Amino acid sequence: MRTIDLRPGPAGHAAPVTDVAFRPDGSQLATCSYDGTVLLWDVSRPTRPKPLTRLHHRRLVNAVQWNPVRTDLLATASADKTVAVWRIPEHPDTRRPTLLTVLARHTDDINAVAWMPDGHRLICVSEDGRATLWDTRTGAFAGEVGSHAAHCMMVSVSLDGLVATVGEDGMVAVCDPDRPGSTVERHCAASVEGCAWSHSGTTLAITRDDGVVELLTPRLAVRRTVTVARTAARAVAWAEDDASFVVGAYDGCLHVFDADGRRLHRVHDARMWPRSVAVARGRVAVGSFWNGPHLVDLARATPLAEPSAPNHGPNAMAVLGGELLVGCDSGTVIAFDPDADGAAPSVRLLPVSDSPVLSLAADGEEFYTGTYAGHVHRCNADGELIAVTEPLGAPVPSLCRVADLLVAGTYNGALIGLDPSSLAEADRGEPHAGSVKSLVPFGDGFASAATDRTTAVGGLHGRATLWEHGNLVNSVATLGGRVVASASRDHTVKVGLLERSPAGEAWEVVRRRTLLGPDESVKCVALLGDPDSPVVLAGSYDFGLHRWKVDWDDDNGLRSGRLVDEFRQGVSCMYRLDERRAAVAGWDGQILIVGLDADGEVHVQRRFDLDTLARQARQSLWAVAS
C-alpha cells in the first residue's frame, strides 16, 4: 500500500480536516485530514493555535480520540485499515510522540473510535458496518460488539461503559460489551451519522440525515426531538457541564442548543466542514475544508481562530469555450486552456462560492456549480453569478444539462429538475435510495450512479436500473449513446453495451463486462474511442489510473486493467475532452491530459499542478494591480 504524499506545508493540512479532538485538559487539539496526517496543535492561546508535530498514516485519516484515563494516549483511525495508538508528550514540539500499538486486522476503512472507561480497550467502527473491540495493550482483537447493514459511521462510549453505534442503515444500537445479550436497538427513518453521550452518561444525542437530533435515554427512548436544519445533521458534542450541545450540519453551520433543545446560537462559515465538532474549556473546535481547524467561543458564538489558507482539492471538471474548468474544495473554479502552447497556460481563478464546488456542468457561454452547502449557481464565463437556488436540502455532488432542464443530484438521493435560466425547481424525479454521486447525459435523458449500489438510465421519471454493484457506485460515464460504464467501491468497473427495446420504450443491456484492476474503491470512470471497441479509464483510491480495452465478443472471464499512471493521492474525477482524450484529476492537485494512440493505448500527454496554476494566476493579478 502506497503512502499519501501531499507534501503539506508547515502551516497546516494539505487537504480537508476530517476530525477534531481536544486533549482532556484542553491544552492541545488533535486534527486529522485527507492528507493522511494527524496534526497536534497548542491551543493554550485559542486565538493563535500553533502546530506542534505531525503523525502519519498511509491513507486518509478519519478519526482521532484521546484516552480519558491515560491522557497522554491518542488513537488515530485511517482508511489504511489500521488504528494507531500513540504516546503524546506534554510538549510534542520538543519530544517526539511514540507509536505504541497498531491495530491492523481491520477488514475495511475505520470511520471512528472510542475508548472504554478502563483506558485500555478501544471500540472501532468501520465502513463494512462492524463494531469491534480491541485491547490496546497487546493489540489483540477482543471481539465484535455490533454490526450494521450499511456503513457504521460513529461510536460513543458512556461514563458507565455503554457503547453506542450508529450507521447509514438508520440503526442506533447500545450495548455493554461486558454483558452479552444487553444490546438494545432503535431504527430511524433516516441515516444516522453522529452520536455522543452526555458526560453524565444519561443522554445519547444522535444526528440524522433529515436534519433532526434526537436525545435518547440509555434504553433508546426519546427524551426530545430537535429540528436543527433543512440539511443533514452530521456531528454532535456536549459542553463539559452538559448544559448545552453543539451540532455540525451540512448547511455549513455550527448550531448550539441548551439541554432542553432550545436554540442558543447559529454560526455560519462555508469553509467549515462540520462532520466533526469537539468542546473543551468553553471552546468549540470544528473541522474545515481549509488547512486547519476553526475555533469558536461557545458562550458568545464568535470566532476565535480560523484556518489560514484554502486547499484546491479537485472534485469536478467541465469544459467551457476551450477552457478546462476545475471545481475545488476552496469554492474556486480554476480555468485554463489545457492545449495552450508553452508550459505555463493562462489561468483564471473564479471564486464562485465559499463552499466547496462538488459538481460542474457547462452550457454555451455559461456554467453551473453544485456546492457542499446545497446551492446550485449559474455563472457566466467570467465566474460572475447570474442566479442561485435556494438550498436544496443537501450537498449537490452531481449536475447534468439535458433537454430543457438542469438536473441536480443530492446527497439525500433527490433528482431535481431546475429551469436552466432561473434555477427555479421545475420537476422532481424518482429518487435514488442513496446519494446521487454522478450524472451524465445519455440518449434523451441521463445516466446516474448512487450509493444505493445502482446504475440507472432514463429521464426524471420512468428510470430503469441497468445493474447493481456490490457496494456504492461513485461515477458513471457514457459513450456514443450506446455504452455506459460505472465505477464502484467494490473495486470494479462495470461496462455495458445498450440497445433500445423493440418497442423503443426502454434500454436493454445486450453485453456487459466486469473489469478488475484497482486494489481499492474506484472513484471515477471515463470512456474513450468507439462504442464497438471502447477503452475504459478508471481512477482509484489506490492512487492509480487504470485502462481496459473492451472486446464485446470476448467473454472469457474477468478482465484486469493496465496501470497507466500514478498520483500521490486518490484519483478524484475525470472528464472526456473528445473521443480520444480525457482530463484526469487527483486529490494531490495533479491534472493529467491523457489520450489514445493509433493502437488504442493510453498515454499521458500533459501534466499540470493546481497549486502552481493558482499561484500563477494570483501573481498575474498582483502584476496587473501593481
SEGUMI-600167 format. One record per residue (C-alpha): residue number from 1; residue in one letter; x, y, z. Coordinates in steps of 0.1 Angstrom, whole numbers, always signed. Each point is the difference from the previous one (the first is absolute). Example, Ala and Ser with C-alpha at 12.3 -4.5 7.8 and 13.67 -1.06 7.14 Angstrom:
2
> num  residuo  u  v  w
> 1  a  +123  -45  +78
> 2  s  +14  +34  -7
END
This chain:
626
> num  residuo  u  v  w
> 1  m  +0  +0  +0
> 2  r  +15  +33  -11
> 3  t  +0  +30  +24
> 4  i  -17  +33  -6
> 5  d  +26  +26  -9
> 6  l  -17  +34  -2
> 7  r  +31  +18  +13
> 8  p  -19  +22  +25
> 9  g  +16  +34  +9
> 10  p  +8  +10  +36
> 11  a  -32  +19  +5
> 12  g  -25  -28  +1
> 13  h  -17  -28  -20
> 14  a  +2  -4  -38
> 15  a  -35  -13  -2
> 16  p  -34  +4  +18
> 17  v  +0  -6  +38
> 18  t  -21  -31  +8
> 19  d  +0  -1  +38
> 20  v  +9  +21  +31
> 21  a  +6  -11  +36
> 22  f  +11  +20  +30
> 23  r  +25  -15  +25
> 24  p  -20  -6  +32
> 25  d  +16  +30  +17
> 26  g  -7  +22  -30
> 27  s  +36  +9  -6
> 28  q  +4  -17  -34
> 29  l  -22  -7  -29
> 30  a  +5  -29  -24
> 31  t  -12  +3  -35
> 32  c  +1  -25  -29
> 33  s  -4  +3  -37
> 34  y  -4  -14  -34
> 35  d  +37  +8  -4
> 36  g  +8  -32  +20
> 37  t  +13  +18  +31
> 38  v  -9  +10  +35
> 39  l  +10  +34  +13
> 40  l  +4  +9  +36
> 41  w  -6  +36  +9
> 42  d  +8  +21  +31
> 43  v  -34  +18  +7
> 44  s  +10  +15  +33
> 45  r  -4  +33  -18
> 46  p  -32  -8  -19
> 47  t  +2  +30  -22
> 48  r  +34  -12  -13
> 49  p  +1  -38  -3
> 50  k  +35  -12  -6
> 51  p  +8  -32  -19
> 52  l  +24  -22  +20
> 53  t  +7  -33  -17
> 54  r  -14  -22  -27
> 55  l  -9  -38  +0
> 56  h  -4  -20  -31
> 57  h  -22  -28  -14
> 58  r  +1  -15  -35
> 59  r  -35  +12  -10
> 60  l  -25  +27  +10
> 61  v  -6  +2  +38
> 62  n  -36  +0  +11
> 63  a  +1  +3  +38
> 64  v  +21  +10  +30
> 65  q  -9  -8  +36
> 66  w  +18  +8  +33
> 67  n  +1  -26  +28
> 68  p  -22  +13  +30
> 69  v  +22  -18  +25
> 70  r  +35  +0  -14
> 71  t  -3  +36  -14
> 72  d  +33  -3  -18
> 73  l  -13  -27  -23
> 74  l  -16  +7  -34
> 75  a  -17  -24  -23
> 76  t  -1  +8  -38
> 77  a  -21  -19  -25
> 78  s  +6  -1  -37
> 79  a  -13  -13  -34
> 80  d  +33  -20  -1
> 81  k  -21  -24  +22
> 82  t  +22  +6  +31
> 83  v  -4  +17  +33
> 84  a  +31  +14  +16
> 85  v  +5  +7  +37
> 86  w  +26  +27  +8
> 87  r  +15  +13  +32
> 88  i  +0  +38  -2
> 89  p  +24  +19  +22
> 90  e  -11  +32  +17
> 91  h  +22  +20  -23
> 92  p  -1  -19  -34
> 93  d  +19  +29  -16
> 94  t  +31  -10  +19
> 95  r  -5  -37  +6
> 96  r  -13  -23  -28
> 97  p  -32  -21  +6
> 98  t  +5  -37  +3
> 99  l  -20  -26  -20
> 100  l  -10  -26  +25
> 101  t  -25  -23  -18
> 102  v  -14  -6  -35
> 103  l  -34  -18  -2
> 104  a  +4  -14  -35
> 105  r  -25  -28  -5
> 106  h  -30  +22  -11
> 107  t  -20  -10  -30
> 108  d  -9  +34  -13
> 109  d  +7  +38  +4
> 110  i  -5  +10  +37
> 111  n  -24  +29  +4
> 112  a  +2  +7  +37
> 113  v  +14  -12  +33
> 114  a  -9  +4  +37
> 115  w  +18  -11  +32
> 116  m  -16  -21  +26
> 117  p  +0  +14  +36
> 118  d  +28  -24  +10
> 119  g  +24  +20  -22
> 120  h  +15  -31  -18
> 121  r  -28  -13  -22
> 122  l  -11  +17  -32
> 123  i  -32  -3  -21
> 124  c  +6  +4  -37
> 125  v  -28  +4  -27
> 126  s  +5  -4  -37
> 127  e  -14  +3  -35
> 128  d  -11  -36  -1
> 129  g  -24  +6  +29
> 130  r  +20  -18  +27
> 131  a  +6  +13  +36
> 132  t  +30  -18  +15
> 133  l  +17  +0  +34
> 134  w  +39  +0  +3
> 135  d  +24  -2  +29
> 136  t  +26  +28  -7
> 137  r  +25  -14  +25
> 138  t  +6  -31  -22
> 139  g  -16  +10  -33
> 140  a  -23  -30  +3
> 141  f  -35  -2  -15
> 142  a  -24  -5  +29
> 143  g  -33  -6  -19
> 144  e  -28  +15  -20
> 145  v  -25  +21  +19
> 146  g  -24  +10  -28
> 147  s  -7  +0  -37
> 148  h  -19  +23  -23
> 149  a  -15  -8  -34
> 150  a  +18  +30  -15
> 151  h  +29  +22  +9
> 152  c  +5  +4  +37
> 153  m  +7  +37  +4
> 154  m  +6  +9  +36
> 155  v  +5  -15  +35
> 156  s  -2  +16  +34
> 157  v  +6  -16  +35
> 158  s  -18  +12  +31
> 159  l  +15  +5  +35
> 160  d  -15  -34  +9
> 161  g  +15  -18  -30
> 162  l  -31  -1  -22
> 163  v  +10  -1  -36
> 164  a  -22  +18  -25
> 165  t  +5  -5  -38
> 166  v  -19  +16  -29
> 167  g  +0  -6  -37
> 168  e  -13  +8  -34
> 169  d  -26  -28  +4
> 170  g  -18  +23  +25
> 171  m  +7  -23  +29
> 172  v  +10  +12  +35
> 173  a  +14  -28  +22
> 174  v  +11  +1  +36
> 175  c  +17  -28  +19
> 176  d  +22  -8  +29
> 177  p  +29  -21  -14
> 178  d  +5  -17  +34
> 179  r  -37  -12  +1
> 180  p  -9  -22  -30
> 181  g  -35  +4  -12
> 182  s  -3  +35  +13
> 183  t  -5  +17  -34
> 184  v  -29  +22  -6
> 185  e  -8  +15  -34
> 186  r  -20  +28  -15
> 187  h  -7  +4  -38
> 188  c  -3  +35  -15
> 189  a  -16  +10  -33
> 190  a  +32  +18  -10
> 191  s  +37  -8  +0
> 192  v  +17  +8  +33
> 193  e  +36  +13  -2
> 194  g  +9  +14  +34
> 195  c  -5  -8  +37
> 196  a  +13  +11  +33
> 197  w  -8  -9  +36
> 198  s  -4  +29  +25
> 199  h  +28  +1  +26
> 200  s  -23  -13  +26
> 201  g  -9  -30  -22
> 202  t  -37  +6  +4
> 203  t  -8  +13  -36
> 204  l  +11  -11  -34
> 205  a  -2  +26  -28
> 206  i  -3  -13  -36
> 207  t  +2  +20  -32
> 208  r  -21  -11  -30
> 209  d  +1  +7  -37
> 210  d  -34  +17  +1
> 211  g  +14  +28  +21
> 212  v  -13  -13  +33
> 213  v  +18  -6  +33
> 214  e  -16  -24  +24
> 215  l  +9  -1  +37
> 216  l  -5  -36  +13
> 217  t  +2  -19  +32
> 218  p  +25  -29  +5
> 219  r  -29  -23  -10
> 220  l  -6  +22  -31
> 221  a  -33  +15  +10
> 222  v  -4  +35  -15
> 223  r  +5  +28  +25
> 224  r  -2  +28  -25
> 225  t  +1  +6  -38
> 226  v  +17  +31  -13
> 227  t  -2  +13  -36
> 228  v  +34  +14  -8
> 229  a  +1  +9  -37
> 230  r  -15  -9  -34
> 231  t  +32  -18  -8
> 232  a  +15  -31  +17
> 233  a  +12  +4  +36
> 234  r  +34  -16  +0
> 235  a  +19  +3  +33
> 236  v  -9  +7  +37
> 237  a  +20  +7  +32
> 238  w  -10  +10  +35
> 239  a  +12  +29  +21
> 240  e  +20  -11  +30
> 241  d  -28  +8  +24
> 242  d  -27  -17  -23
> 243  a  -19  +33  +1
> 244  s  +2  +3  -38
> 245  f  +10  -19  -31
> 246  v  +14  +10  -34
> 247  v  -10  -15  -34
> 248  g  +18  +2  -33
> 249  a  -22  -1  -31
> 250  y  +4  -2  -37
> 251  d  -12  +36  -3
> 252  g  +35  +11  +10
> 253  c  -12  +11  +34
> 254  l  +7  -7  +37
> 255  h  -32  -2  +19
> 256  v  -1  +4  +38
> 257  f  -29  -11  +22
> 258  d  -6  -2  +37
> 259  a  -7  -34  +16
> 260  d  -38  +6  -5
> 261  g  +4  +4  -38
> 262  r  -4  +38  -1
> 263  r  +22  +16  -26
> 264  l  +27  +23  +14
> 265  h  +22  +8  -29
> 266  r  +6  -7  -37
> 267  v  +35  +7  -15
> 268  h  +4  -1  -38
> 269  d  +33  -4  -18
> 270  a  -1  -18  -33
> 271  r  +37  -9  +5
> 272  m  -9  -22  +30
> 273  w  -4  -37  -6
> 274  p  -23  -9  +29
> 275  r  +4  -38  -2
> 276  s  +19  +5  +32
> 277  v  -4  +21  +31
> 278  a  +16  +0  +35
> 279  v  -5  +21  +31
> 280  a  +25  +8  +29
> 281  r  +5  +30  +23
> 282  g  -29  +19  -16
> 283  r  +15  -3  -35
> 284  v  -13  -19  -30
> 285  a  +23  -15  -26
> 286  v  -15  -8  -35
> 287  g  +15  -17  -30
> 288  s  +6  +19  -32
> 289  f  +4  -2  -37
> 290  w  +30  +23  +4
> 291  n  +34  -8  +16
> 292  g  -8  +1  +37
> 293  p  -28  -1  +26
> 294  h  -25  +27  +9
> 295  l  -1  +10  +37
> 296  v  -32  +17  +13
> 297  d  -9  +15  +34
> 298  l  -29  -22  +12
> 299  a  -18  +27  +21
> 300  r  +3  +28  -24
> 301  a  +0  -20  -33
> 302  t  +28  +22  -13
> 303  p  +30  -12  -20
> 304  l  +33  -4  +20
> 305  a  +22  -13  -28
> 306  e  -4  -10  -36
> 307  p  +21  -20  -25
> 308  s  +25  +21  -20
> 309  a  -1  -14  -35
> 310  p  -23  -18  -24
> 311  n  +6  -35  -15
> 312  h  -7  -4  -37
> 313  g  -9  -36  +0
> 314  p  -18  -7  -33
> 315  n  -35  -15  +1
> 316  a  -15  +6  -35
> 317  m  +9  +11  -35
> 318  a  -17  +14  -31
> 319  v  +10  +18  -32
> 320  l  -12  +35  -10
> 321  g  +12  +19  -30
> 322  g  +32  -22  -3
> 323  e  +9  +5  +36
> 324  l  +1  -29  +25
> 325  l  -20  +10  +32
> 326  v  +10  -17  +32
> 327  g  -22  +4  +31
> 328  c  +19  -1  +32
> 329  d  -4  -5  +38
> 330  s  +8  +37  +3
> 331  g  -32  +10  -17
> 332  t  +21  +13  -29
> 333  v  -3  -11  -36
> 334  i  +34  +0  -17
> 335  a  -2  +6  -38
> 336  f  +28  -6  -25
> 337  d  +6  -12  -35
> 338  p  +15  -35  +1
> 339  d  +11  +3  -36
> 340  a  +18  +34  +3
> 341  d  +35  +1  -14
> 342  g  +28  +2  +26
> 343  a  +4  -14  +34
> 344  a  -20  +27  +18
> 345  p  -35  +5  -13
> 346  s  -21  +31  +8
> 347  v  -19  -7  +31
> 348  r  -31  +16  +16
> 349  l  -13  -4  +35
> 350  l  -38  +2  +2
> 351  p  -10  +3  +37
> 352  v  -35  -13  -4
> 353  s  -8  -9  +36
> 354  d  +14  -3  +35
> 355  s  -13  -36  +1
> 356  p  +18  -28  -19
> 357  v  -10  -5  -36
> 358  l  -11  -36  -3
> 359  s  -14  -1  -36
> 360  l  +2  +20  -33
> 361  a  -20  +2  -32
> 362  a  +7  +23  -30
> 363  d  -25  +13  -25
> 364  g  +8  +24  -28
> 365  e  +17  +30  +16
> 366  e  -11  -8  +36
> 367  f  +8  -26  +26
> 368  y  -17  -14  +31
> 369  t  +14  -11  +33
> 370  g  -14  -22  +27
> 371  t  +14  +7  +35
> 372  y  +4  -18  +33
> 373  a  -23  +26  +16
> 374  g  -29  -12  -23
> 375  h  -1  +28  -25
> 376  v  +1  +0  -38
> 377  h  +16  +31  -16
> 378  r  -4  +12  -35
> 379  c  +30  +20  -11
> 380  n  +13  +17  -32
> 381  a  +34  -8  -15
> 382  d  +16  +25  +24
> 383  g  -14  -18  +30
> 384  e  -25  +28  +7
> 385  l  -31  -12  +18
> 386  i  -32  +1  -21
> 387  a  -24  -21  +21
> 388  v  +1  -22  +31
> 389  t  -24  -25  +14
> 390  e  -14  -1  +35
> 391  p  +17  -28  +20
> 392  l  -10  -33  -15
> 393  g  +1  -17  +34
> 394  a  +33  -19  -5
> 395  p  +34  +4  -17
> 396  v  -1  -3  -38
> 397  p  +26  -25  -13
> 398  s  -14  -3  -35
> 399  l  -14  +23  -28
> 400  c  -11  -8  -35
> 401  r  -13  +22  -28
> 402  v  -27  -19  -20
> 403  a  -27  +12  -24
> 404  d  -17  +30  +16
> 405  l  +11  -8  +36
> 406  l  +30  +2  +22
> 407  v  -1  -32  +22
> 408  a  +15  +2  +35
> 409  g  +8  -31  +20
> 410  t  +3  +3  +38
> 411  y  +14  -18  +30
> 412  n  -35  -10  +11
> 413  g  -7  -17  -33
> 414  a  -22  +27  -16
> 415  l  +0  +5  -38
> 416  i  -12  +36  -5
> 417  g  -7  +16  -34
> 418  l  +8  +37  +0
> 419  d  -8  +27  -25
> 420  p  +34  +7  -16
> 421  s  -6  +37  +0
> 422  s  -17  +9  +33
> 423  l  +12  -32  +18
> 424  a  -36  -3  +14
> 425  e  -11  -35  +7
> 426  a  -20  -14  -30
> 427  d  -4  -36  +9
> 428  r  +12  -28  +23
> 429  g  +8  -35  -12
> 430  e  -1  -34  +16
> 431  p  +28  +2  +27
> 432  h  +28  -24  +6
> 433  a  +1  -17  +34
> 434  g  +35  +15  +5
> 435  s  +21  +30  -10
> 436  v  +0  +7  -37
> 437  k  +38  +1  -6
> 438  s  +1  +4  -38
> 439  l  -23  +12  -29
> 440  v  +9  +0  -37
> 441  p  -22  +5  -32
> 442  f  -12  -32  -17
> 443  g  -24  -3  -28
> 444  d  -28  +25  +6
> 445  g  +5  -2  +38
> 446  f  +30  -8  +22
> 447  a  +18  -28  +18
> 448  s  +4  +1  +38
> 449  a  +22  -17  +26
> 450  a  -8  -1  +37
> 451  t  +10  -13  +34
> 452  d  -31  -24  -1
> 453  r  +24  -21  -22
> 454  t  -20  +6  -32
> 455  t  +7  +14  -35
> 456  a  -31  +12  -18
> 457  v  -11  +17  -32
> 458  g  -30  +20  -12
> 459  g  -16  +34  +7
> 460  l  -12  +14  +33
> 461  h  -29  -25  -1
> 462  g  -1  -36  -12
> 463  r  +36  -8  +7
> 464  a  +14  -35  -4
> 465  t  +28  -16  +20
> 466  l  +27  -14  -22
> 467  w  +19  -20  +27
> 468  e  +11  +0  +36
> 469  h  +34  -1  +14
> 470  g  +11  -17  +33
> 471  n  +5  +34  +16
> 472  l  -7  +37  -7
> 473  v  +5  +14  -35
> 474  n  +22  +31  -2
> 475  s  -1  +9  -37
> 476  v  -17  -7  -33
> 477  a  +11  +7  -36
> 478  t  -15  -3  -35
> 479  l  +12  -3  -35
> 480  g  -18  +4  -33
> 481  g  -35  -4  +14
> 482  r  +6  -38  +2
> 483  v  +26  -7  +28
> 484  v  -3  +6  +37
> 485  a  +28  -6  +26
> 486  s  -2  +3  +38
> 487  a  +27  +0  +27
> 488  s  -6  -14  +34
> 489  r  +14  -3  +35
> 490  d  -1  -38  -6
> 491  h  +33  +5  -19
> 492  t  -16  -7  -34
> 493  v  -11  +18  -31
> 494  k  -31  -13  -19
> 495  v  -4  +9  -36
> 496  g  -30  -8  -22
> 497  l  -11  +3  -36
> 498  l  -36  +12  -2
> 499  e  -27  -2  -26
> 500  r  -36  +13  -2
> 501  s  -26  -26  +6
> 502  p  -21  -10  -31
> 503  a  -27  +24  +11
> 504  g  +25  +28  +5
> 505  e  -13  +7  +35
> 506  a  +29  -14  +21
> 507  w  +38  -7  -1
> 508  e  +12  -36  +1
> 509  v  +35  -11  +9
> 510  v  +11  -24  -28
> 511  r  +37  -3  +12
> 512  r  +16  +6  +33
> 513  r  +35  -4  +14
> 514  t  +14  +2  +35
> 515  l  +35  +15  +1
> 516  l  +25  -5  +28
> 517  g  +33  +17  +8
> 518  p  -1  +26  +28
> 519  d  +8  -13  +35
> 520  e  -24  +25  +16
> 521  s  -32  +19  -7
> 522  v  -3  +12  -36
> 523  k  -9  +37  +2
> 524  c  -5  +11  -36
> 525  v  -4  -13  -35
> 526  a  +2  +12  -36
> 527  l  -5  -16  -35
> 528  l  +21  +7  -31
> 529  g  +1  -13  -35
> 530  d  -28  -17  -19
> 531  p  -31  -16  +16
> 532  d  +7  -32  -19
> 533  s  +34  -3  +17
> 534  p  +1  +25  +28
> 535  v  +30  +8  +23
> 536  v  -9  +4  +36
> 537  l  +20  +23  +24
> 538  a  -5  -2  +37
> 539  g  +16  +18  +30
> 540  s  +2  -16  +34
> 541  y  +7  +7  +36
> 542  d  +31  -22  -5
> 543  f  +15  +31  -18
> 544  g  -1  -17  -34
> 545  l  -13  +9  -34
> 546  h  -11  -33  -16
> 547  r  -9  -9  -36
> 548  w  -19  -29  -16
> 549  k  -7  -8  -37
> 550  v  -35  -15  -4
> 551  d  -7  -27  -25
> 552  w  -38  -7  +0
> 553  d  +5  -33  -18
> 554  d  +25  -13  +26
> 555  d  -18  -11  +32
> 556  n  +28  -23  +13
> 557  g  +1  +9  +37
> 558  l  +9  +31  +21
> 559  r  +22  +27  -14
> 560  s  +29  +17  +17
> 561  g  +9  +35  -11
> 562  r  +34  +15  -8
> 563  l  +15  +27  +23
> 564  v  +5  +32  -20
> 565  d  +13  +24  +26
> 566  e  +0  +6  +38
> 567  f  -8  +30  +22
> 568  r  +11  +9  +35
> 569  q  -36  -3  +13
> 570  g  -33  -15  -12
> 571  v  -13  +9  -35
> 572  s  -30  +22  +4
> 573  c  -16  +8  -33
> 574  m  +2  -4  -38
> 575  y  -15  +19  -30
> 576  r  +0  -12  -37
> 577  l  +14  +29  -21
> 578  d  -8  -18  -33
> 579  e  -2  -36  -14
> 580  r  +37  -6  +6
> 581  r  +10  +22  +30
> 582  a  -9  +5  +36
> 583  a  +10  +22  +29
> 584  v  +7  -19  +33
> 585  a  +4  +17  +33
> 586  g  +14  -13  +33
> 587  w  -5  +14  +36
> 588  d  +37  +7  -1
> 589  g  -9  +29  -23
> 590  q  +15  -16  -31
> 591  i  -19  +2  -33
> 592  l  +9  -24  -28
> 593  i  -10  +3  -37
> 594  v  +0  -35  -14
> 595  g  -7  -13  -35
> 596  l  -3  -30  -22
> 597  d  +27  -8  -25
> 598  a  -6  -18  -33
> 599  d  +2  -34  +18
> 600  g  -26  +9  +26
> 601  e  +26  +4  +27
> 602  v  -4  +28  +26
> 603  h  +29  +24  +6
> 604  v  +4  +31  +21
> 605  q  +3  +31  -23
> 606  r  +3  +28  +25
> 607  r  +2  +6  +37
> 608  f  -12  +30  +21
> 609  d  +1  +8  +37
> 610  l  -30  +19  +15
> 611  d  +20  +17  +27
> 612  t  +25  +12  -26
> 613  l  -28  +12  -23
> 614  a  -17  +18  +29
> 615  r  +32  +17  +10
> 616  q  +7  +10  -36
> 617  a  -35  +16  -2
> 618  r  +5  +19  +32
> 619  q  +34  +13  -11
> 620  s  -16  +12  -33
> 621  l  -27  +19  +20
> 622  w  +26  +16  +22
> 623  a  +20  +10  -30
> 624  v  -30  +16  -16
> 625  a  -10  +17  +33
> 626  s  +35  +15  +5
END
